[in-house]
Amino acid sequence: MNEPKLGEWITVDHKLRRTHSQNYAKWVPQMFREPVKAMLIGKRTLGNGEIRYSYEDGVEFRRKESITAWLVVMNTRNKPFYVMPGEPHE
């Protein structure tokens, strides 16, 4: 599949949301009720990994896995959000 170009409109059916368990942070898809059109505005590398708390050092994040995500926006009134690459586009 060809990767869409910046500024191209694509159809997406989810957004990525960061979830936290006790000691782990992970990006997971949150599905929309129906697919929406969004414009591709960037590409990012996101990290899943461990969160460690220390009295002396504070909070420390250790990346265990990297994922590539597309940064998209639906219109000028909503903030951008991440989606997994590979969505069908027009």
N, CA, C and O atoms as CSV, one atom per row, in Angstrom:
chain,resi,resn,atom,element,x,y,z
A,1,MET,N,N,0.835,-1.183,0.000
A,1,MET,CA,C,0.000,0.000,0.000
A,1,MET,C,C,0.877,1.242,0.000
A,1,MET,O,O,1.872,1.299,0.722
A,2,ASN,N,N,0.518,2.231,-0.800
A,2,ASN,CA,C,1.264,3.475,-0.848
A,2,ASN,C,C,0.901,4.347,0.340
A,2,ASN,O,O,-0.265,4.465,0.717
A,3,GLU,N,N,1.922,4.951,0.917
A,3,GLU,CA,C,1.682,5.845,2.046
A,3,GLU,C,C,1.148,7.170,1.529
A,3,GLU,O,O,1.676,7.698,0.550
A,4,PRO,N,N,0.110,7.726,2.160
A,4,PRO,CA,C,-0.420,9.015,1.705
A,4,PRO,C,C,0.590,10.132,1.931
A,4,PRO,O,O,1.475,10.026,2.780
A,5,LYS,N,N,0.447,11.191,1.168
A,5,LYS,CA,C,1.326,12.351,1.286
A,5,LYS,C,C,0.771,13.316,2.322
A,5,LYS,O,O,-0.418,13.286,2.641
A,6,LEU,N,N,1.644,14.175,2.846
A,6,LEU,CA,C,1.200,15.200,3.787
A,6,LEU,C,C,0.146,16.075,3.130
A,6,LEU,O,O,0.292,16.478,1.976
A,7,GLY,N,N,-0.908,16.364,3.866
A,7,GLY,CA,C,-1.994,17.177,3.357
A,7,GLY,C,C,-3.083,16.385,2.657
A,7,GLY,O,O,-4.103,16.947,2.259
A,8,GLU,N,N,-2.875,15.094,2.504
A,8,GLU,CA,C,-3.873,14.247,1.841
A,8,GLU,C,C,-4.944,13.824,2.847
A,8,GLU,O,O,-4.646,13.563,4.013
A,9,TRP,N,N,-6.198,13.759,2.379
A,9,TRP,CA,C,-7.308,13.336,3.224
A,9,TRP,C,C,-7.381,11.812,3.227
A,9,TRP,O,O,-7.303,11.182,2.172
A,10,ILE,N,N,-7.530,11.222,4.409
A,10,ILE,CA,C,-7.650,9.776,4.556
A,10,ILE,C,C,-8.885,9.457,5.387
A,10,ILE,O,O,-9.422,10.330,6.068
A,11,THR,N,N,-9.328,8.222,5.332
A,11,THR,CA,C,-10.451,7.765,6.143
A,11,THR,C,C,-9.891,6.954,7.308
A,11,THR,O,O,-9.105,6.029,7.103
A,12,VAL,N,N,-10.294,7.300,8.530
A,12,VAL,CA,C,-9.808,6.601,9.720
A,12,VAL,C,C,-10.990,6.099,10.544
A,12,VAL,O,O,-12.064,6.701,10.534
A,13,ASP,N,N,-10.784,4.996,11.253
A,13,ASP,CA,C,-11.863,4.430,12.071
A,13,ASP,C,C,-11.506,4.362,13.555
A,13,ASP,O,O,-12.248,3.778,14.345
A,14,HIS,N,N,-10.367,4.960,13.939
A,14,HIS,CA,C,-9.946,4.933,15.341
A,14,HIS,C,C,-8.983,6.088,15.609
A,14,HIS,O,O,-8.525,6.766,14.690
A,15,LYS,N,N,-8.692,6.291,16.890
A,15,LYS,CA,C,-7.590,7.160,17.298
A,15,LYS,C,C,-6.811,6.426,18.372
A,15,LYS,O,O,-7.359,5.566,19.062
A,16,LEU,N,N,-5.543,6.756,18.516
A,16,LEU,CA,C,-4.728,6.127,19.545
A,16,LEU,C,C,-4.866,6.897,20.847
A,16,LEU,O,O,-4.847,8.128,20.865
A,17,ARG,N,N,-5.006,6.154,21.934
A,17,ARG,CA,C,-5.165,6.729,23.267
A,17,ARG,C,C,-4.133,6.090,24.179
A,17,ARG,O,O,-3.910,4.881,24.110
A,18,ARG,N,N,-3.509,6.873,25.019
A,18,ARG,CA,C,-2.487,6.354,25.928
A,18,ARG,C,C,-3.162,5.809,27.178
A,18,ARG,O,O,-3.916,6.520,27.844
A,19,THR,N,N,-2.893,4.557,27.493
A,19,THR,CA,C,-3.438,3.960,28.710
A,19,THR,C,C,-2.302,3.659,29.679
A,19,THR,O,O,-1.166,3.412,29.274
A,20,HIS,N,N,-2.626,3.684,30.947
A,20,HIS,CA,C,-1.633,3.418,31.983
A,20,HIS,C,C,-2.150,2.311,32.893
A,20,HIS,O,O,-3.255,2.393,33.429
A,21,SER,N,N,-1.347,1.296,33.055
A,21,SER,CA,C,-1.631,0.323,34.104
A,21,SER,C,C,-0.756,0.732,35.280
A,21,SER,O,O,-0.254,1.855,35.319
A,22,GLN,N,N,-0.576,-0.143,36.211
A,22,GLN,CA,C,0.172,0.231,37.410
A,22,GLN,C,C,1.597,0.697,37.072
A,22,GLN,O,O,2.035,1.735,37.568
A,23,ASN,N,N,2.313,-0.045,36.248
A,23,ASN,CA,C,3.694,0.311,35.933
A,23,ASN,C,C,3.977,0.305,34.437
A,23,ASN,O,O,5.137,0.200,34.039
A,24,TYR,N,N,2.945,0.415,33.593
A,24,TYR,CA,C,3.166,0.322,32.159
A,24,TYR,C,C,2.272,1.316,31.426
A,24,TYR,O,O,1.101,1.472,31.770
A,25,ALA,N,N,2.816,1.983,30.424
A,25,ALA,CA,C,2.059,2.925,29.588
A,25,ALA,C,C,2.061,2.385,28.161
A,25,ALA,O,O,3.102,1.979,27.644
A,26,LYS,N,N,0.889,2.383,27.531
A,26,LYS,CA,C,0.758,1.800,26.205
A,26,LYS,C,C,-0.249,2.584,25.377
A,26,LYS,O,O,-1.250,3.066,25.908
A,27,TRP,N,N,0.013,2.717,24.062
A,27,TRP,CA,C,-0.912,3.340,23.125
A,27,TRP,C,C,-1.838,2.264,22.585
A,27,TRP,O,O,-1.374,1.252,22.061
A,28,VAL,N,N,-3.151,2.475,22.710
A,28,VAL,CA,C,-4.142,1.502,22.234
A,28,VAL,C,C,-5.176,2.221,21.363
A,28,VAL,O,O,-5.480,3.389,21.601
A,29,PRO,N,N,-5.722,1.519,20.345
A,29,PRO,CA,C,-6.738,2.156,19.497
A,29,PRO,C,C,-8.082,2.283,20.198
A,29,PRO,O,O,-8.516,1.380,20.913
A,30,GLN,N,N,-8.723,3.405,19.981
A,30,GLN,CA,C,-10.088,3.638,20.464
A,30,GLN,C,C,-10.943,3.841,19.213
A,30,GLN,O,O,-10.767,4.822,18.490
A,31,MET,N,N,-11.860,2.920,18.961
A,31,MET,CA,C,-12.635,2.912,17.724
A,31,MET,C,C,-13.698,4.016,17.717
A,31,MET,O,O,-14.288,4.329,18.751
A,32,PHE,N,N,-13.935,4.603,16.532
A,32,PHE,CA,C,-15.024,5.545,16.323
A,32,PHE,C,C,-16.297,4.767,15.992
A,32,PHE,O,O,-16.233,3.607,15.584
A,33,ARG,N,N,-17.434,5.397,16.168
A,33,ARG,CA,C,-18.707,4.747,15.808
A,33,ARG,C,C,-18.799,4.511,14.310
A,33,ARG,O,O,-19.343,3.502,13.860
A,34,GLU,N,N,-18.258,5.457,13.539
A,34,GLU,CA,C,-18.224,5.313,12.085
A,34,GLU,C,C,-16.951,5.986,11.580
A,34,GLU,O,O,-16.436,6.891,12.237
A,35,PRO,N,N,-16.434,5.565,10.427
A,35,PRO,CA,C,-15.201,6.166,9.892
A,35,PRO,C,C,-15.371,7.660,9.621
A,35,PRO,O,O,-16.459,8.125,9.282
A,36,VAL,N,N,-14.277,8.397,9.777
A,36,VAL,CA,C,-14.269,9.845,9.560
A,36,VAL,C,C,-13.128,10.207,8.611
A,36,VAL,O,O,-12.164,9.457,8.461
A,37,LYS,N,N,-13.256,11.361,7.981
A,37,LYS,CA,C,-12.198,11.887,7.118
A,37,LYS,C,C,-11.252,12.722,7.968
A,37,LYS,O,O,-11.690,13.488,8.826
A,38,ALA,N,N,-9.950,12.570,7.726
A,38,ALA,CA,C,-8.946,13.342,8.444
A,38,ALA,C,C,-7.782,13.636,7.507
A,38,ALA,O,O,-7.500,12.868,6.588
A,39,MET,N,N,-7.115,14.751,7.750
A,39,MET,CA,C,-5.966,15.137,6.932
A,39,MET,C,C,-4.672,14.716,7.622
A,39,MET,O,O,-4.482,14.965,8.813
A,40,LEU,N,N,-3.792,14.083,6.869
A,40,LEU,CA,C,-2.488,13.674,7.393
A,40,LEU,C,C,-1.592,14.895,7.512
A,40,LEU,O,O,-1.341,15.587,6.525
A,41,ILE,N,N,-1.106,15.163,8.732
A,41,ILE,CA,C,-0.256,16.336,8.943
A,41,ILE,C,C,1.115,15.980,9.507
A,41,ILE,O,O,1.944,16.865,9.723
A,42,GLY,N,N,1.365,14.680,9.750
A,42,GLY,CA,C,2.681,14.314,10.255
A,42,GLY,C,C,2.800,12.836,10.557
A,42,GLY,O,O,1.828,12.083,10.491
A,43,LYS,N,N,4.008,12.443,10.888
A,43,LYS,CA,C,4.328,11.061,11.237
A,43,LYS,C,C,5.188,11.101,12.502
A,43,LYS,O,O,6.137,11.882,12.578
A,44,ARG,N,N,4.872,10.284,13.475
A,44,ARG,CA,C,5.576,10.318,14.753
A,44,ARG,C,C,5.969,8.913,15.207
A,44,ARG,O,O,5.389,7.923,14.760
A,45,THR,N,N,6.949,8.837,16.089
A,45,THR,CA,C,7.315,7.591,16.752
A,45,THR,C,C,6.857,7.699,18.201
A,45,THR,O,O,7.277,8.599,18.928
A,46,LEU,N,N,5.997,6.778,18.612
A,46,LEU,CA,C,5.468,6.757,19.977
A,46,LEU,C,C,6.074,5.593,20.723
A,46,LEU,O,O,6.528,4.630,20.105
A,47,GLY,N,N,6.091,5.662,22.033
A,47,GLY,CA,C,6.713,4.609,22.826
A,47,GLY,C,C,5.781,3.980,23.842
A,47,GLY,O,O,5.006,4.663,24.511
A,48,ASN,N,N,5.871,2.672,23.943
A,48,ASN,CA,C,5.233,1.913,25.011
A,48,ASN,C,C,6.334,1.496,25.967
A,48,ASN,O,O,7.438,1.174,25.528
A,49,GLY,N,N,6.060,1.495,27.258
A,49,GLY,CA,C,7.115,1.095,28.176
A,49,GLY,C,C,6.747,1.178,29.637
A,49,GLY,O,O,5.600,1.429,30.008
A,50,GLU,N,N,7.765,0.956,30.455
A,50,GLU,CA,C,7.604,0.915,31.914
A,50,GLU,C,C,7.691,2.310,32.512
A,50,GLU,O,O,8.433,3.169,32.037
A,51,ILE,N,N,6.913,2.508,33.564
A,51,ILE,CA,C,6.981,3.737,34.352
A,51,ILE,C,C,7.510,3.343,35.728
A,51,ILE,O,O,6.956,2.470,36.396
A,52,ARG,N,N,8.577,3.995,36.130
A,52,ARG,CA,C,9.157,3.712,37.455
A,52,ARG,C,C,9.127,4.981,38.291
A,52,ARG,O,O,9.388,6.081,37.804
A,53,TYR,N,N,8.803,4.795,39.553
A,53,TYR,CA,C,8.736,5.913,40.497
A,53,TYR,C,C,9.850,5.762,41.515
A,53,TYR,O,O,10.058,4.681,42.068
A,54,SER,N,N,10.566,6.849,41.759
A,54,SER,CA,C,11.642,6.839,42.735
A,54,SER,C,C,11.561,8.126,43.549
A,54,SER,O,O,11.310,9.202,43.008
A,55,TYR,N,N,11.773,8.001,44.828
A,55,TYR,CA,C,11.739,9.179,45.695
A,55,TYR,C,C,12.817,10.177,45.295
A,55,TYR,O,O,12.566,11.382,45.269
A,56,GLU,N,N,14.021,9.685,44.980
A,56,GLU,CA,C,15.133,10.570,44.647
A,56,GLU,C,C,15.071,11.093,43.214
A,56,GLU,O,O,15.359,12.266,42.975
A,57,ASP,N,N,14.698,10.235,42.255
A,57,ASP,CA,C,14.753,10.607,40.844
A,57,ASP,C,C,13.413,11.039,40.274
A,57,ASP,O,O,13.385,11.615,39.186
A,58,GLY,N,N,12.316,10.791,40.948
A,58,GLY,CA,C,11.001,11.129,40.430
A,58,GLY,C,C,10.497,10.043,39.485
A,58,GLY,O,O,10.751,8.858,39.701
A,59,VAL,N,N,9.787,10.449,38.447
A,59,VAL,CA,C,9.205,9.510,37.496
A,59,VAL,C,C,10.192,9.254,36.360
A,59,VAL,O,O,10.793,10.184,35.821
A,60,GLU,N,N,10.347,7.990,36.009
A,60,GLU,CA,C,11.255,7.598,34.926
A,60,GLU,C,C,10.497,6.700,33.954
A,60,GLU,O,O,9.849,5.739,34.366
A,61,PHE,N,N,10.580,7.015,32.661
A,61,PHE,CA,C,9.933,6.199,31.627
A,61,PHE,C,C,11.005,5.442,30.869
A,61,PHE,O,O,11.973,6.035,30.394
A,62,ARG,N,N,10.834,4.128,30.754
A,62,ARG,CA,C,11.774,3.288,29.992
A,62,ARG,C,C,11.042,2.661,28.817
A,62,ARG,O,O,10.169,1.809,28.986
A,63,ARG,N,N,11.416,3.101,27.623
A,63,ARG,CA,C,10.774,2.613,26.396
A,63,ARG,C,C,11.122,1.148,26.164
A,63,ARG,O,O,12.292,0.767,26.178
A,64,LYS,N,N,10.093,0.334,25.953
A,64,LYS,CA,C,10.271,-1.089,25.652
A,64,LYS,C,C,9.908,-1.409,24.210
A,64,LYS,O,O,10.369,-2.406,23.655
A,65,GLU,N,N,9.070,-0.554,23.599
A,65,GLU,CA,C,8.602,-0.789,22.236
A,65,GLU,C,C,8.328,0.557,21.572
A,65,GLU,O,O,7.798,1.472,22.203
A,66,SER,N,N,8.690,0.673,20.303
A,66,SER,CA,C,8.404,1.881,19.528
A,66,SER,C,C,7.392,1.549,18.448
A,66,SER,O,O,7.472,0.497,17.813
A,67,ILE,N,N,6.436,2.452,18.239
A,67,ILE,CA,C,5.467,2.272,17.169
A,67,ILE,C,C,5.412,3.555,16.344
A,67,ILE,O,O,5.625,4.651,16.863
A,68,THR,N,N,5.128,3.405,15.070
A,68,THR,CA,C,4.973,4.554,14.186
A,68,THR,C,C,3.493,4.894,14.100
A,68,THR,O,O,2.649,4.011,13.951
A,69,ALA,N,N,3.190,6.174,14.195
A,69,ALA,CA,C,1.801,6.627,14.120
A,69,ALA,C,C,1.717,7.829,13.186
A,69,ALA,O,O,2.677,8.584,13.034
A,70,TRP,N,N,0.555,7.989,12.568
A,70,TRP,CA,C,0.289,9.171,11.750
A,70,TRP,C,C,-0.435,10.190,12.608
A,70,TRP,O,O,-1.307,9.837,13.402
A,71,LEU,N,N,-0.073,11.455,12.446
A,71,LEU,CA,C,-0.736,12.556,13.119
A,71,LEU,C,C,-1.748,13.139,12.132
A,71,LEU,O,O,-1.375,13.578,11.044
A,72,VAL,N,N,-3.012,13.144,12.509
A,72,VAL,CA,C,-4.078,13.610,11.610
A,72,VAL,C,C,-4.964,14.621,12.331
A,72,VAL,O,O,-4.966,14.710,13.559
A,73,VAL,N,N,-5.716,15.381,11.535
A,73,VAL,CA,C,-6.647,16.356,12.092
A,73,VAL,C,C,-7.918,16.331,11.242
A,73,VAL,O,O,-7.854,16.197,10.020
A,74,MET,N,N,-9.079,16.461,11.905
A,74,MET,CA,C,-10.361,16.411,11.190
A,74,MET,C,C,-10.777,17.787,10.658
A,74,MET,O,O,-11.330,17.880,9.562
A,75,ASN,N,N,-10.516,18.856,11.422
A,75,ASN,CA,C,-10.859,20.211,10.997
A,75,ASN,C,C,-10.048,21.204,11.824
A,75,ASN,O,O,-9.215,20.805,12.639
A,76,THR,N,N,-10.290,22.491,11.616
A,76,THR,CA,C,-9.494,23.508,12.314
A,76,THR,C,C,-9.930,23.722,13.762
A,76,THR,O,O,-9.248,24.426,14.507
A,77,ARG,N,N,-11.042,23.134,14.174
A,77,ARG,CA,C,-11.553,23.341,15.532
A,77,ARG,C,C,-11.175,22.231,16.510
A,77,ARG,O,O,-11.295,22.413,17.722
A,78,ASN,N,N,-10.721,21.089,16.006
A,78,ASN,CA,C,-10.367,19.964,16.865
A,78,ASN,C,C,-8.859,19.771,16.894
A,78,ASN,O,O,-8.164,20.053,15.917
A,79,LYS,N,N,-8.364,19.288,18.027
A,79,LYS,CA,C,-6.927,19.064,18.125
A,79,LYS,C,C,-6.529,17.810,17.326
A,79,LYS,O,O,-7.345,16.907,17.140
A,80,PRO,N,N,-5.288,17.762,16.862
A,80,PRO,CA,C,-4.817,16.594,16.120
A,80,PRO,C,C,-4.794,15.351,17.004
A,80,PRO,O,O,-4.745,15.446,18.230
A,81,PHE,N,N,-4.829,14.177,16.357
A,81,PHE,CA,C,-4.749,12.913,17.088
A,81,PHE,C,C,-3.951,11.911,16.272
A,81,PHE,O,O,-3.735,12.094,15.074
A,82,TYR,N,N,-3.516,10.847,16.940
A,82,TYR,CA,C,-2.703,9.816,16.304
A,82,TYR,C,C,-3.571,8.655,15.828
A,82,TYR,O,O,-4.577,8.321,16.455
A,83,VAL,N,N,-3.166,8.038,14.699
A,83,VAL,CA,C,-3.779,6.803,14.212
A,83,VAL,C,C,-2.662,5.857,13.792
A,83,VAL,O,O,-1.541,6.287,13.519
A,84,MET,N,N,-2.973,4.573,13.743
A,84,MET,CA,C,-2.012,3.590,13.252
A,84,MET,C,C,-1.924,3.713,11.736
A,84,MET,O,O,-2.951,3.918,11.088
A,85,PRO,N,N,-0.742,3.597,11.147
A,85,PRO,CA,C,-0.605,3.651,9.693
A,85,PRO,C,C,-1.317,2.487,9.021
A,85,PRO,O,O,-1.590,1.462,9.646
A,86,GLY,N,N,-1.612,2.662,7.741
A,86,GLY,CA,C,-2.195,1.584,6.978
A,86,GLY,C,C,-3.685,1.704,6.778
A,86,GLY,O,O,-4.314,0.782,6.259
A,87,GLU,N,N,-4.264,2.820,7.178
A,87,GLU,CA,C,-5.684,3.022,6.970
A,87,GLU,C,C,-5.952,3.219,5.480
A,87,GLU,O,O,-5.099,3.745,4.764
A,88,PRO,N,N,-7.117,2.807,5.011
A,88,PRO,CA,C,-7.448,3.096,3.613
A,88,PRO,C,C,-7.568,4.601,3.395
A,88,PRO,O,O,-8.074,5.318,4.259
A,89,HIS,N,N,-7.110,5.071,2.258
A,89,HIS,CA,C,-7.215,6.502,1.972
A,89,HIS,C,C,-7.706,6.723,0.560
A,89,HIS,O,O,-7.678,5.821,-0.277
A,90,GLU,N,N,-8.153,7.928,0.312
A,90,GLU,CA,C,-8.728,8.269,-1.009
A,90,GLU,C,C,-7.919,9.352,-1.670
A,90,GLU,O,O,-8.241,9.773,-2.781
